């Protein structure tokens, strides 16, 4: 019985550690210029950082409409997660902070 409890405890500890480490990405930030990438009708909103790396932005429709009007402007994008999608790195936007003064 003690061995079973120990096994369950170890598995729970590994699960807890893995959950904490996957959420450690929260608060990540990239800084760069807002741009639209791709060809019509398959364009996507993105941010291009200084080293020419492109991150496709996964954000709400409201934020997307706002950022589309701000193409070329510098922003800091805080994101919660990133993933590869069709060869592009996609980040889930939590917050977009303008770096330019309007």
N, C-alpha and C positions, 0 to 999 in steps of 0.2 A: 504494500500500500504506500509506503514511504517513497519507494522508487517511482511509482506512478505519479505521485504528487511532485516529485523532483523533476520528472520529465515534463509534466504540464507547466511547471514554473519556468523551466528553461525555455520552452517553446514560447511561452507568453513574454518572457524577457526579450527574446530575439524579435518577436513581432513588435513590441513596443519600441525597441531601438530602431528597427527599420522604418517605422512610421515617423519617428522623430527626425531621422536623417533625411527622409524624402521631403519633409516640410521645411528643412533647413534652407531651401532655396528661396523661401519667401523673403521678400525684401531685396532681391537682386535688382540691379539697375543697369540699364544701358543708356548711353547718351549719344545722340546723333541727329541726323536730319530726317524729317518725315518725307516719305516718297511713295509713289505708286509704282509697283513693279508688275511685269507681265504684259501680255497683249490682250486687247479687247476680244471677246467679252470676259476674259479670265484675269482681270487685273486684281491686285491685292494691295492693301495698305501695308507699308513696311517702314522700318527705320534703318538707315544706313549709318553705321558707326565709323569712326575715324579710320580703322584699318580696312575699310571697304567691305566689311562683313554686313550682310543683309539679314535682318530678322523680320519675318512676316508677323504682323500684329493681329492677334485674336482678341477683339474687344467688343463692347456693346455697340449697337447701331448708333446710339446717341453720340458716343465718343468717336466713332468712326466718321460720322458726318462732320464733327468739329475738326478732327485732324485732317480730313480731306481738304478743308479750306486753308490749312496751315502748311501745305507742302513747301519744302525747302527750309522751313524754320527748324531751329534746334530745340530738341526736347529731351528730358530725362524720363525714361519709361521704367516704371517699377513693375516687375512681373512676378507671378507666383509659380509658374512652371514653364518648361520648354519641352518641345517634342519635335521630332523629324516628321515631315509630311511632304511627300512627293519631292524629296531631295532638298527641301527648304527647312530651315529652322524656324519654328513657329513658337512665339511666346504669348502667354495669356496675360494681358495687361490688367494690372490692378489700379494703376494711377499714371497719368501723363502730366508732367510738370514742364511748362515752357521755360526755356533758358534765355530766349531772346526777349528784349523789351519791345513792345509793340509801338 
